[in-house]
Amino acid sequence: MHFTIVTPERTVFNDEVDSVTLPARQGEITVLPGHLPLITPLSSGVITLQKGKEEVHMASSGGFVQVLPDSKIRVLADTAEKAEELTEEKVEQAKKKAEELVHEKRNADKASYISALGSLERELARLKVIRKKKNKRRL
């Protein structure tokens, strides 16, 4: 299967894979060869690609996935980063700022509060990807 993930800034990944696990709004989905065509919104979370014995983890926030009948999978993401692009220290700092923002916006208008929650959700996904990378090294 051919998997492509793009953000407004760049193409993050564009290669053949054996399977893709994505954080869809209805829950996590795994796409295997022969999957039915599909278009669905994505949530913030971890995208896991299986390519032979190798696993690639990416943090993403928002967007859409399209599964085409010819075994092509396209993701248009608001943001996406591979595990090796992230550093735990920077993500922890960003998470702390996002938590402070959520606390600050708790009594503000609904849109500001939801936006702050989205920022926190993105940082939690980034942290999850870093931890998956760390655990993989220990094996």
Backbone hydrogen bonds, N-H to C=O, Kabsch-Sander energy under -0.5 kcal/mol:
donor,donor_aa,acceptor,acceptor_aa,energy
2,H,71,S,-2.3
3,F,1,M,-0.5
3,F,15,D,-3.0
4,T,73,I,-2.4
5,I,13,F,-2.4
6,V,75,V,-2.7
7,T,10,R,-3.0
12,V,5,I,-2.4
12,V,10,R,-0.6
13,F,5,I,-1.3
15,D,3,F,-2.1
17,V,1,M,-2.7
18,D,50,Q,-3.6
19,S,50,Q,-1.4
20,V,31,V,-1.8
21,T,48,T,-2.7
22,L,29,I,-3.1
24,A,22,L,-1.3
24,A,27,G,-1.0
25,R,41,P,-1.7
27,G,24,A,-1.4
29,I,22,L,-2.5
31,V,20,V,-3.3
32,L,30,T,-0.5
35,H,32,L,-1.6
38,L,67,V,-1.9
40,T,65,V,-2.0
42,L,63,G,-2.7
43,S,23,P,-3.7
45,G,60,S,-2.4
47,I,58,M,-2.9
48,T,21,T,-2.2
48,T,46,V,-0.5
49,L,47,I,-0.5
49,L,56,V,-3.0
50,Q,19,S,-2.5
51,K,49,L,-0.6
51,K,54,E,-3.1
54,E,51,K,-2.0
56,V,49,L,-2.5
58,M,47,I,-2.2
59,A,81,E,-2.7
60,S,45,G,-2.7
61,S,79,T,-1.9
64,F,76,L,-2.4
65,V,40,T,-2.5
66,Q,74,R,-2.9
67,V,38,L,-3.2
68,L,66,Q,-0.6
68,L,72,K,-3.2
71,S,68,L,-1.1
73,I,2,H,-3.2
74,R,66,Q,-2.8
75,V,4,T,-2.5
76,L,64,F,-2.6
77,A,6,V,-2.9
77,A,75,V,-0.7
78,D,61,S,-1.1
78,D,62,G,-1.0
79,T,61,S,-1.1
81,E,59,A,-2.2
83,A,57,H,-2.0
85,E,82,K,-1.7
86,L,83,A,-1.7
91,V,87,T,-2.2
92,E,88,E,-2.8
93,Q,89,E,-2.0
94,A,90,K,-2.4
95,K,91,V,-2.6
96,K,92,E,-2.3
97,K,93,Q,-2.2
98,A,94,A,-2.3
99,E,95,K,-2.6
100,E,96,K,-2.2
101,L,97,K,-2.2
102,V,98,A,-2.4
103,H,99,E,-2.2
104,E,100,E,-2.6
105,K,101,L,-2.6
106,R,102,V,-0.7
106,R,103,H,-0.6
108,A,105,K,-1.6
113,Y,109,D,-2.0
114,I,110,K,-2.6
115,S,111,A,-2.2
116,A,112,S,-2.1
117,L,113,Y,-2.3
118,G,114,I,-2.2
119,S,115,S,-1.9
120,L,116,A,-2.1
121,E,117,L,-2.6
122,R,118,G,-2.1
123,E,119,S,-2.0
124,L,120,L,-2.3
125,A,121,E,-1.9
126,R,122,R,-2.2
127,L,123,E,-2.2
128,K,124,L,-2.1
129,V,125,A,-1.9
130,I,126,R,-1.9
131,R,127,L,-2.3
132,K,128,K,-2.1
133,K,129,V,-2.1
134,K,130,I,-2.3
135,N,131,R,-2.6
136,K,132,K,-1.9
137,R,133,K,-1.5
138,R,134,K,-1.2
139,L,135,N,-0.8
139,L,136,K,-0.6
